[in-house]
Amino acid sequence: MASVKIILRSKSNKDGTHALAIQITKDRKKSLIHLGQHVKKSDWDALAQQVKSTCPNHKRLNNLLLTKKAEASNRVLEAEAQQSVSSARAMRNTIKPRNGVSFFPQAQSYLDTLEKAGKYNRYSADKPRIKRFREFLNNEDIAFSDITVTMLNRFKAYLKGTRQITDRTVVNHLVVIRSVFSHAIKDKVADPKYYPFGEGKIQIKFPDSLKVGWNAAEIKKLEEFELPDGSLERGALDRWLFSFYFAGMRAADVLLADRYYFNNQRFLYSMGKNNKADSFKVHEKAQRIIDKYSLQENRHGLLFPDLASMRDLKDKFNVQKRIKTRVGHIDHYLKKVAEKVGVDKKLTMHIARHSFGNISGDKIPVQLLQKLYRHTSITTTIAYQQNFIHRDTDDALDAVLNF
């Protein structure tokens, strides 16, 4: 038989409060329904499953909790009488109302899913976007049925006017709302008929962004620029060049490069983003960096020591968190390197990818570039490379202006 109780989540928010949730237990398996309410741990009576009188609005909150618990308990009894469910998760999905269910408890469930999957980058980016949506709603919850095209257009105007952010960042906020909506539909707690995205509704389209890479002459300056071994700037530049020598390898993959996969002048490289694997030739320029760092001790057998302090590389969430911090430090010192070299261009780990694309231009067949970039779709490669192919437009301008 399933049991229902109100619990306070152990993980705290930045403001020191904890989320309240309905916990359903069946066959020793537990599943949660977030209630969209948060209180301080000191204001919670776990035994009575209610907030204490020290909590503001405690009467209103306790009435809400009693109502939600009673509703859940009744639905559990109905489901068990019909013998229609077999697990705590299935029970949770059964007792959640499908129409009018609110957004923010589902948003928390979506964030929890990202955290469990170890997707720190998406988690850390999406959490503040959900917070901004709540701010737009004056910190009130909202039913999925009330998230309409008109309301989302007002949210877009709010972001651009009040928050003064770019078009691309506006789109990123809409993507999160769409993800939470899809997550709720998949869990069968939101009705697809209320979905406000797609043809004739809100369409997600990322605006074109200008990608500027370094050219061959500028990169040669980087290669020839002398920096003392062991300095933070030397280390940052070595990681950047290593990325560039392997077709603009993503920063996370650079820091996770395993010495074991360097063998016979080849590097077996599996991109973390989509797990596409292949073997790369190790150019002599890359080999010099490999030889230098292979002499250093590293507890995890990685080429670079950035993750040496991590106890367990299987903890994907905290590994991604550490990588993001390290890349921020590396980019800080790359900026200093660019200033010393005297090139007035942005220099970050991601710019290594743009630089490879800039130099390759239309010299390499797009099918090979797809393989080098590890793109799943060739259309992605074509769209990306268009940022760096200018010969046709240059020739067209010359044909008109050379008179």
Rosetta blueprint (number, residue, H / E / L):
1 M L
2 A L
3 S E
4 V E
5 K E
6 I E
7 I E
8 L E
9 R E
10 S E
11 K E
12 S E
13 N L
14 K L
15 D L
16 G L
17 T E
18 H E
19 A E
20 L E
21 A E
22 I E
23 Q E
24 I E
25 T E
26 K E
27 D L
28 R L
29 K E
30 K E
31 S E
32 L E
33 I E
34 H E
35 L E
36 G E
37 Q E
38 H E
39 V E
40 K E
41 K H
42 S H
43 D H
44 W E
45 D E
46 A L
47 L L
48 A L
49 Q L
50 Q E
51 V E
52 K L
53 S L
54 T L
55 C L
56 P L
57 N L
58 H H
59 K H
60 R H
61 L H
62 N H
63 N H
64 L H
65 L H
66 L H
67 T H
68 K H
69 K H
70 A H
71 E H
72 A H
73 S H
74 N H
75 R H
76 V H
77 L H
78 E H
79 A H
80 E H
81 A H
82 Q H
83 Q L
84 S L
85 V L
86 S L
87 S L
88 A H
89 R H
90 A H
91 M H
92 R H
93 N H
94 T H
95 I H
96 K L
97 P L
98 R L
99 N L
100 G L
101 V L
102 S E
103 F H
104 F H
105 P H
106 Q H
107 A H
108 Q H
109 S H
110 Y H
111 L H
112 D H
113 T H
114 L H
115 E H
116 K H
117 A L
118 G L
119 K L
120 Y H
121 N H
122 R H
123 Y H
124 S H
125 A H
126 D H
127 K H
128 P H
129 R H
130 I H
131 K H
132 R H
133 F H
134 R H
135 E H
136 F H
137 L L
138 N L
139 N L
140 E L
141 D L
142 I L
143 A E
144 F H
145 S H
146 D H
147 I L
148 T L
149 V H
150 T H
151 M H
152 L H
153 N H
154 R H
155 F H
156 K H
157 A H
158 Y H
159 L H
160 K H
161 G H
162 T H
163 R H
164 Q L
165 I L
166 T L
167 D H
168 R H
169 T H
170 V H
171 V H
172 N H
173 H H
174 L H
175 V H
176 V H
177 I H
178 R H
179 S H
180 V H
181 F H
182 S H
183 H H
184 A H
185 I H
186 K H
187 D L
188 K L
189 V L
190 A L
191 D L
192 P H
193 K H
194 Y H
195 Y L
196 P L
197 F E
198 G L
199 E L
200 G L
201 K L
202 I E
203 Q L
204 I L
205 K L
206 F L
207 P L
208 D L
209 S L
210 L L
211 K L
212 V L
213 G L
214 W L
215 N L
216 A H
217 A H
218 E H
219 I H
220 K H
221 K H
222 L H
223 E H
224 E H
225 F L
226 E L
227 L L
228 P L
229 D L
230 G L
231 S L
232 L H
233 E H
234 R H
235 G H
236 A H
237 L H
238 D H
239 R H
240 W H
241 L H
242 F H
243 S H
244 F H
245 Y H
246 F L
247 A L
248 G L
249 M L
250 R L
251 A H
252 A H
253 D H
254 V H
255 L H
256 L L
257 A L
258 D E
259 R H
260 Y H
261 Y H
262 F E
263 N E
264 N L
265 Q L
266 R E
267 F E
268 L E
269 Y E
270 S E
271 M L
272 G L
273 K L
274 N L
275 N L
276 K L
277 A E
278 D E
279 S E
280 F E
281 K E
282 V L
283 H L
284 E H
285 K H
286 A H
287 Q H
288 R H
289 I H
290 I H
291 D H
292 K H
293 Y H
294 S H
295 L L
296 Q L
297 E L
298 N L
299 R L
300 H L
301 G L
302 L E
303 L L
304 F L
305 P H
306 D H
307 L H
308 A L
309 S L
310 M L
311 R L
312 D L
313 L L
314 K L
315 D L
316 K H
317 F H
318 N H
319 V H
320 Q H
321 K H
322 R H
323 I H
324 K H
325 T H
326 R H
327 V H
328 G H
329 H H
330 I H
331 D H
332 H H
333 Y H
334 L H
335 K H
336 K H
337 V H
338 A H
339 E H
340 K H
341 V H
342 G L
343 V L
344 D L
345 K L
346 K L
347 L L
348 T L
349 M L
350 H L
351 I H
352 A H
353 R H
354 H H
355 S H
356 F H
357 G H
358 N H
359 I H
360 S H
361 G L
362 D L
363 K L
364 I L
365 P L
366 V H
367 Q H
368 L H
369 L H
370 Q H
371 K H
372 L H
373 Y H
374 R L
375 H L
376 T L
377 S L
378 I H
379 T H
380 T H
381 T H
382 I H
383 A H
384 Y H
385 Q H
386 Q L
387 N L
388 F L
389 I L
390 H L
391 R H
392 D H
393 T H
394 D H
395 D H
396 A H
397 L H
398 D H
399 A H
400 V H
401 L H
402 N L
403 F L
